[in-house]
Amino acid sequence: MPSTSDFNRQAVVYRMGDPSKPLAALTFDDGPDTKWTPQILDILAAKGVKATFFVLGQEVEKNPRIAARIVREGHTIASHGYSHVSLTQLSLPQMFSQLSKANSAISAATGVIPGLLRPVGGAYNQQVLKTVTQNGFNLILWSVDPQDWRGLSAGAILNNVLSNTRAGGIILLHSGEGPNLTGTVQALPQMVDQLQAQGLRLVTVPELLGLSA
């Protein structure tokens, strides 16, 4: 149950961090799955980089070991809801169900109760803001979206990210079933190298924003 402080907490939507600090965050939506997520985790491990995974509760239930691996390897696990639906299209009871079922699944698999939420499609309204805040979440959007879910080539994804990422940037990528994410996996090693070459340190969203995970 939310505490009194949660009810009184002002809703904040984060799209990026402090542009005066040379930090940026890689984030991955819609996982965990058995195809793309392990490849992404392998690359991040090889590069020594930590990221933030906004996971779907129903996918965590299917792949609890991969969800546990995300946490075990030092990444931040966060909520993307239980299923891939827009919170703005739901009744209040349905919204509460999405949030609580996702948290239950994530907690059961990882021992972590997430404090960050990314709404599907980035869609929110005042009711969504009020509800997620009362449930103790910080709402996280993004500043860079290469639309990798469209099955774009590695070159197209890389060019978009490098052209648009600045200090404080939150980069939206994907790691779940459905779209062809070959381009994402192929672009990721060079993306990490080139962002670091630009002087950016890649961190988790909580570190970028100074928030609790």
NUKE-14803 format. One line per field, with one value per atom (N, C-alpha, C): residue number from 1; residue in one letter; chain; atom name; x, y, z. Coordinates in steps of 0.1 Angstrom, whole numbers. Last residue first. Layout:
! residues N
num <- c(NUM ...)
residu <- c(A ...)
chaine <- c(A ...)
atome <- c(CA ...)
u <- c(X ...)
v <- c(Y ...)
w <- c(Z ...)
//
This chain:
! residues 213
num <- c(213 213 213 212 212 212 211 211 211 210 210 210 209 209 209 208 208 208 207 207 207 206 206 206 205 205 205 204 204 204 203 203 203 202 202 202 201 201 201 200 200 200 199 199 199 198 198 198 197 197 197 196 196 196 195 195 195 194 194 194 193 193 193 192 192 192 191 191 191 190 190 190 189 189 189 188 188 188 187 187 187 186 186 186 185 185 185 184 184 184 183 183 183 182 182 182 181 181 181 180 180 180 179 179 179 178 178 178 177 177 177 176 176 176 175 175 175 174 174 174 173 173 173 172 172 172 171 171 171 170 170 170 169 169 169 168 168 168 167 167 167 166 166 166 165 165 165 164 164 164 163 163 163 162 162 162 161 161 161 160 160 160 159 159 159 158 158 158 157 157 157 156 156 156 155 155 155 154 154 154 153 153 153 152 152 152 151 151 151 150 150 150 149 149 149 148 148 148 147 147 147 146 146 146 145 145 145 144 144 144 143 143 143 142 142 142 141 141 141 140 140 140 139 139 139 138 138 138 137 137 137 136 136 136 135 135 135 134 134 134 133 133 133 132 132 132 131 131 131 130 130 130 129 129 129 128 128 128 127 127 127 126 126 126 125 125 125 124 124 124 123 123 123 122 122 122 121 121 121 120 120 120 119 119 119 118 118 118 117 117 117 116 116 116 115 115 115 114 114 114 113 113 113 112 112 112 111 111 111 110 110 110 109 109 109 108 108 108 107 107 107 106 106 106 105 105 105 104 104 104 103 103 103 102 102 102 101 101 101 100 100 100 99 99 99 98 98 98 97 97 97 96 96 96 95 95 95 94 94 94 93 93 93 92 92 92 91 91 91 90 90 90 89 89 89 88 88 88 87 87 87 86 86 86 85 85 85 84 84 84 83 83 83 82 82 82 81 81 81 80 80 80 79 79 79 78 78 78 77 77 77 76 76 76 75 75 75 74 74 74 73 73 73 72 72 72 71 71 71 70 70 70 69 69 69 68 68 68 67 67 67 66 66 66 65 65 65 64 64 64 63 63 63 62 62 62 61 61 61 60 60 60 59 59 59 58 58 58 57 57 57 56 56 56 55 55 55 54 54 54 53 53 53 52 52 52 51 51 51 50 50 50 49 49 49 48 48 48 47 47 47 46 46 46 45 45 45 44 44 44 43 43 43 42 42 42 41 41 41 40 40 40 39 39 39 38 38 38 37 37 37 36 36 36 35 35 35 34 34 34 33 33 33 32 32 32 31 31 31 30 30 30 29 29 29 28 28 28 27 27 27 26 26 26 25 25 25 24 24 24 23 23 23 22 22 22 21 21 21 20 20 20 19 19 19 18 18 18 17 17 17 16 16 16 15 15 15 14 14 14 13 13 13 12 12 12 11 11 11 10 10 10 9 9 9 8 8 8 7 7 7 6 6 6 5 5 5 4 4 4 3 3 3 2 2 2 1 1 1)
residu <- c(A A A S S S L L L G G G L L L L L L E E E P P P V V V T T T V V V L L L R R R L L L G G G Q Q Q A A A Q Q Q L L L Q Q Q D D D V V V M M M Q Q Q P P P L L L A A A Q Q Q V V V T T T G G G T T T L L L N N N P P P G G G E E E G G G S S S H H H L L L L L L I I I I I I G G G G G G A A A R R R T T T N N N S S S L L L V V V N N N N N N L L L I I I A A A G G G A A A S S S L L L G G G R R R W W W D D D Q Q Q P P P D D D V V V S S S W W W L L L I I I L L L N N N F F F G G G N N N Q Q Q T T T V V V T T T K K K L L L V V V Q Q Q Q Q Q N N N Y Y Y A A A G G G G G G V V V P P P R R R L L L L L L G G G P P P I I I V V V G G G T T T A A A A A A S S S I I I A A A S S S N N N A A A K K K S S S L L L Q Q Q S S S F F F M M M Q Q Q P P P L L L S S S L L L Q Q Q T T T L L L S S S V V V H H H S S S Y Y Y G G G H H H S S S A A A I I I T T T H H H G G G E E E R R R V V V I I I R R R A A A A A A I I I R R R P P P N N N K K K E E E V V V E E E Q Q Q G G G L L L V V V F F F F F F T T T A A A K K K V V V G G G K K K A A A A A A L L L I I I D D D L L L I I I Q Q Q P P P T T T W W W K K K T T T D D D P P P G G G D D D D D D F F F T T T L L L A A A A A A L L L P P P K K K S S S P P P D D D G G G M M M R R R Y Y Y V V V V V V A A A Q Q Q R R R N N N F F F D D D S S S T T T S S S P P P M M M)
chaine <- c(A A A A A A A A A A A A A A A A A A A A A A A A A A A A A A A A A A A A A A A A A A A A A A A A A A A A A A A A A A A A A A A A A A A A A A A A A A A A A A A A A A A A A A A A A A A A A A A A A A A A A A A A A A A A A A A A A A A A A A A A A A A A A A A A A A A A A A A A A A A A A A A A A A A A A A A A A A A A A A A A A A A A A A A A A A A A A A A A A A A A A A A A A A A A A A A A A A A A A A A A A A A A A A A A A A A A A A A A A A A A A A A A A A A A A A A A A A A A A A A A A A A A A A A A A A A A A A A A A A A A A A A A A A A A A A A A A A A A A A A A A A A A A A A A A A A A A A A A A A A A A A A A A A A A A A A A A A A A A A A A A A A A A A A A A A A A A A A A A A A A A A A A A A A A A A A A A A A A A A A A A A A A A A A A A A A A A A A A A A A A A A A A A A A A A A A A A A A A A A A A A A A A A A A A A A A A A A A A A A A A A A A A A A A A A A A A A A A A A A A A A A A A A A A A A A A A A A A A A A A A A A A A A A A A A A A A A A A A A A A A A A A A A A A A A A A A A A A A A A A A A A A A A A A A A A A A A A A A A A A A A A A A A A A A A A A A A A A A A A A A A A A A A A A A A A A A A A A A A A A A A A A A A A A A A A A A A A A A A A A A A A A A A A A A A A A A A A A A A A A A A A A A A A A A A A A A A A A A A A A A A A A A A A A A A A A A A A A A A A A)
atome <- c(N CA C N CA C N CA C N CA C N CA C N CA C N CA C N CA C N CA C N CA C N CA C N CA C N CA C N CA C N CA C N CA C N CA C N CA C N CA C N CA C N CA C N CA C N CA C N CA C N CA C N CA C N CA C N CA C N CA C N CA C N CA C N CA C N CA C N CA C N CA C N CA C N CA C N CA C N CA C N CA C N CA C N CA C N CA C N CA C N CA C N CA C N CA C N CA C N CA C N CA C N CA C N CA C N CA C N CA C N CA C N CA C N CA C N CA C N CA C N CA C N CA C N CA C N CA C N CA C N CA C N CA C N CA C N CA C N CA C N CA C N CA C N CA C N CA C N CA C N CA C N CA C N CA C N CA C N CA C N CA C N CA C N CA C N CA C N CA C N CA C N CA C N CA C N CA C N CA C N CA C N CA C N CA C N CA C N CA C N CA C N CA C N CA C N CA C N CA C N CA C N CA C N CA C N CA C N CA C N CA C N CA C N CA C N CA C N CA C N CA C N CA C N CA C N CA C N CA C N CA C N CA C N CA C N CA C N CA C N CA C N CA C N CA C N CA C N CA C N CA C N CA C N CA C N CA C N CA C N CA C N CA C N CA C N CA C N CA C N CA C N CA C N CA C N CA C N CA C N CA C N CA C N CA C N CA C N CA C N CA C N CA C N CA C N CA C N CA C N CA C N CA C N CA C N CA C N CA C N CA C N CA C N CA C N CA C N CA C N CA C N CA C N CA C N CA C N CA C N CA C N CA C N CA C N CA C N CA C N CA C N CA C N CA C N CA C N CA C N CA C N CA C N CA C N CA C N CA C N CA C N CA C N CA C N CA C N CA C N CA C N CA C N CA C N CA C N CA C N CA C N CA C N CA C N CA C N CA C N CA C N CA C N CA C N CA C N CA C N CA C N CA C N CA C N CA C N CA C N CA C N CA C N CA C N CA C N CA C N CA C N CA C N CA C N CA C)
u <- c(158 153 140 157 157 152 176 164 166 193 194 181 193 183 184 214 213 204 208 220 219 183 184 196 192 183 183 227 213 205 251 247 232 279 266 262 293 294 280 306 294 297 325 327 315 324 319 320 331 341 337 307 318 329 294 289 300 310 310 304 306 319 319 278 284 298 275 268 275 289 295 288 272 286 292 245 248 263 240 244 249 231 243 249 208 219 232 193 196 208 190 197 201 175 188 196 149 158 173 118 131 141 92 99 113 86 78 86 101 96 87 124 114 109 140 146 136 148 138 146 154 157 147 159 149 152 180 179 169 183 177 173 209 200 195 228 215 205 243 244 231 226 234 235 218 221 230 215 205 208 233 230 221 234 246 243 208 212 224 209 199 203 231 231 221 221 233 233 199 197 209 211 201 199 229 234 224 212 221 226 179 193 201 147 157 171 124 133 143 110 106 114 122 112 107 138 144 134 135 124 130 152 156 146 147 140 143 156 161 154 145 148 153 117 130 132 102 100 114 91 103 99 78 74 86 82 86 83 57 65 70 38 52 62 12 17 33 7 2 8 19 25 20 1 14 22 -22 -22 -8 -15 -20 -18 -9 1 -3 -34 -23 -12 -49 -53 -41 -36 -36 -40 -19 -28 -28 3 -1 -11 24 11 7 46 48 36 41 39 42 34 35 32 53 40 42 77 75 62 86 76 77 104 104 93 107 102 101 100 105 99 112 99 103 130 130 116 132 132 132 127 140 142 103 114 127 86 87 99 88 93 95 76 90 96 50 58 73 42 42 51 43 52 53 23 37 46 1 5 19 0 3 7 -4 7 11 -28 -16 -3 -45 -42 -29 -47 -41 -37 -60 -47 -40 -85 -76 -62 -95 -92 -83 -97 -88 -85 -96 -103 -93 -73 -78 -86 -60 -72 -78 -36 -47 -60 -19 -26 -38 -19 -18 -26 -3 -14 -12 12 16 3 10 9 10 20 19 18 45 32 32 71 65 50 94 81 77 128 117 105 160 148 137 193 181 169 221 212 200 236 238 230 232 244 245 209 222 234 190 193 206 191 192 196 186 199 201 159 168 182 149 147 157 157 164 161 141 156 163 115 119 135 98 112 118 70 75 90 70 64 69 81 88 83 59 71 81 41 37 49 53 51 48 79 65 63 105 100 85 129 115 108 161 152 138 190 178 168 226 214 202 261 248 237 290 280 267 310 311 301 310 314 315 301 314 319 276 286 300 264 265 276 263 271 274 247 260 269 223 230 244 216 219 227 212 223 227 190 204 215 170 175 189 164 172 178 154 162 171 137 148 157 129 126 138 115 126 121 109 114 109 101 92 97 130 116 111 159 153 139 182 170 164 211 205 193 218 213 207 246 234 230 266 260 248 280 283 278 258 266 268 241 255 264 216 225 239 203 209 219 181 187 194 147 162 168 121 125 140 99 113 116 74 77 91 61 71 73 37 40 51 45 42 46 32 43 39 11 14 25 10 -2 1 35 33 21 31 40 39 14 9 18 22 22 16 4 12 12 8 0 9)
v <- c(32 23 16 67 53 44 90 84 71 105 106 101 102 111 113 83 95 106 63 71 84 54 60 68 46 57 62 38 34 47 51 47 43 59 52 47 90 78 72 106 103 90 112 117 114 101 114 120 75 83 98 66 68 77 65 74 77 45 59 69 22 27 42 19 21 27 15 26 29 -8 4 16 -26 -25 -12 -21 -18 -17 -29 -16 -13 -56 -53 -39 -52 -61 -57 -37 -32 -39 -53 -41 -35 -74 -77 -64 -74 -65 -68 -75 -80 -70 -76 -70 -77 -101 -94 -88 -98 -106 -97 -71 -81 -88 -49 -62 -73 -15 -26 -40 19 7 -4 52 41 31 70 63 52 100 87 81 124 117 103 138 137 129 150 148 148 136 147 143 120 119 130 123 129 128 109 123 130 84 93 107 74 76 86 75 82 85 58 72 80 33 40 54 28 30 37 26 36 39 4 18 29 -17 -12 2 -11 -16 -10 -17 -9 -15 -26 -36 -28 -10 -11 -20 -8 -18 -20 15 2 -9 43 34 21 59 55 46 84 72 69 102 97 84 107 119 115 94 93 106 87 86 86 75 77 76 83 80 84 66 78 74 52 52 66 49 50 50 50 37 37 77 71 57 78 85 79 64 59 66 81 67 62 106 105 91 99 105 103 89 80 86 112 101 91 129 133 121 106 117 120 91 93 105 71 77 79 57 70 78 32 43 57 23 19 31 41 37 33 30 36 32 35 30 37 26 33 27 9 22 31 -26 -15 -2 -48 -41 -28 -77 -63 -58 -104 -99 -84 -116 -109 -105 -129 -134 -128 -115 -129 -135 -88 -92 -107 -92 -87 -91 -99 -108 -104 -77 -90 -100 -56 -56 -70 -65 -63 -64 -63 -76 -76 -35 -45 -59 -24 -20 -31 -36 -36 -33 -29 -43 -44 -1 -7 -21 -2 4 -1 -13 -20 -15 7 -7 -15 29 29 15 16 21 22 25 16 24 40 34 25 49 59 53 27 30 40 5 19 22 -26 -18 -4 -53 -41 -34 -61 -64 -51 -47 -62 -67 -21 -27 -42 -19 -14 -18 -12 -17 -10 -23 -13 -18 -30 -35 -26 -21 -17 -23 -45 -35 -32 -64 -50 -40 -91 -84 -69 -96 -102 -95 -84 -78 -83 -101 -86 -80 -126 -123 -108 -124 -125 -122 -124 -113 -112 -150 -139 -126 -165 -166 -154 -159 -154 -155 -158 -158 -153 -155 -165 -168 -134 -147 -158 -114 -118 -132 -111 -116 -121 -99 -112 -119 -75 -85 -99 -62 -65 -76 -38 -51 -52 -19 -17 -29 -18 -27 -24 0 -1 -8 -9 -3 -4 -7 -10 -2 -21 -10 -15 -37 -32 -20 -50 -36 -30 -75 -74 -60 -68 -74 -72 -59 -50 -55 -83 -72 -62 -99 -104 -92 -85 -86 -91 -89 -76 -76 -117 -111 -97 -119 -125 -119 -104 -100 -106 -119 -106 -102 -145 -143 -130 -146 -156 -154 -115 -126 -136 -93 -101 -112 -65 -79 -83 -39 -50 -64 -17 -20 -34 -4 -14 -18 24 17 7 40 31 24 73 61 53 95 91 77 123 110 108 147 139 125 173 162 152 192 197 185 181 183 188 157 170 172 136 140 154 133 133 138 130 127 127 123 125 121 138 130 133 137 142 132 146 138 145 150 156 147 132 134 140 124 139 142 97 105 120 91 88 96 98 106 103 77 91 100 49 56 70 23 35 42 -12 0 13)
w <- c(-72 -82 -78 -64 -60 -70 -84 -79 -73 -101 -86 -79 -128 -122 -107 -132 -141 -134 -114 -113 -120 -125 -111 -109 -151 -149 -135 -151 -150 -149 -176 -163 -163 -194 -195 -182 -199 -191 -191 -228 -220 -212 -246 -233 -224 -270 -270 -256 -264 -271 -271 -255 -245 -251 -279 -269 -258 -291 -297 -287 -276 -278 -282 -277 -264 -266 -305 -298 -285 -309 -314 -308 -296 -292 -297 -309 -295 -291 -335 -332 -318 -332 -340 -337 -317 -312 -319 -335 -321 -316 -357 -358 -345 -346 -351 -352 -338 -331 -335 -350 -353 -348 -325 -336 -338 -306 -316 -327 -273 -284 -294 -264 -262 -275 -261 -258 -257 -274 -270 -269 -263 -272 -267 -257 -258 -268 -236 -250 -249 -222 -220 -233 -216 -225 -220 -203 -197 -205 -233 -218 -212 -261 -255 -240 -291 -277 -272 -318 -310 -295 -333 -337 -327 -321 -320 -324 -328 -314 -313 -357 -349 -335 -362 -366 -359 -351 -346 -350 -368 -353 -348 -393 -391 -376 -388 -392 -390 -383 -373 -376 -397 -397 -386 -380 -388 -387 -369 -376 -384 -353 -367 -375 -329 -330 -344 -330 -333 -335 -328 -333 -338 -314 -328 -335 -294 -298 -312 -265 -278 -282 -242 -250 -264 -222 -229 -237 -191 -206 -212 -161 -169 -184 -130 -144 -153 -99 -108 -122 -78 -89 -93 -57 -54 -65 -62 -60 -59 -66 -54 -51 -91 -80 -67 -107 -105 -94 -103 -99 -97 -114 -100 -95 -140 -131 -117 -149 -148 -139 -147 -139 -138 -165 -151 -142 -187 -185 -170 -211 -197 -198 -231 -229 -215 -239 -233 -230 -248 -257 -252 -215 -229 -238 -190 -196 -210 -169 -182 -188 -135 -144 -157 -106 -119 -128 -85 -82 -94 -81 -89 -84 -58 -61 -68 -62 -63 -66 -65 -51 -51 -89 -87 -72 -92 -100 -95 -75 -73 -80 -85 -71 -69 -110 -109 -95 -102 -111 -109 -87 -81 -89 -106 -94 -88 -123 -128 -116 -106 -112 -117 -101 -90 -95 -126 -118 -108 -135 -144 -135 -114 -117 -125 -117 -105 -107 -142 -141 -128 -135 -145 -144 -118 -113 -122 -137 -125 -120 -171 -159 -148 -198 -188 -177 -216 -221 -210 -204 -206 -211 -205 -192 -194 -232 -227 -215 -228 -231 -226 -226 -234 -238 -191 -205 -213 -167 -168 -183 -169 -168 -169 -169 -181 -181 -142 -147 -160 -140 -138 -145 -129 -134 -130 -136 -129 -136 -134 -141 -132 -122 -118 -125 -126 -133 -131 -112 -108 -114 -129 -115 -110 -151 -152 -139 -140 -145 -147 -134 -123 -128 -160 -152 -140 -167 -174 -166 -150 -148 -155 -158 -146 -144 -183 -183 -170 -178 -188 -186 -160 -156 -165 -176 -165 -160 -193 -199 -187 -176 -182 -188 -169 -159 -165 -189 -188 -178 -179 -183 -181 -187 -183 -188 -176 -183 -178 -179 -172 -181 -176 -183 -174 -174 -168 -175 -190 -189 -182 -199 -185 -183 -222 -223 -209 -216 -222 -222 -206 -197 -203 -229 -218 -208 -244 -249 -237 -227 -230 -235 -229 -216 -218 -255 -251 -237 -255 -264 -259 -237 -234 -242 -253 -240 -236 -276 -277 -263 -267 -279 -278 -245 -246 -258 -229 -237 -238 -204 -209 -218 -226 -223 -209 -230 -235 -232 -234 -231 -236 -221 -230 -225 -221 -216 -226 -212 -222 -215 -203 -199 -211 -196 -205 -200 -185 -183 -193 -177 -189 -187 -167 -163 -175 -177 -173 -169 -180 -192 -189 -160 -160 -172 -180 -168 -169 -194 -194 -181 -186 -200 -203 -160 -164 -179 -143 -155 -160 -111 -120 -131 -87 -98 -107 -53 -65 -77 -26 -35 -48 -11 -11 -21 -13 -18 -19 -2 -16 -21 25 17 2 32 32 23 10 23 21 -7 -7 6 0 0 0)
//
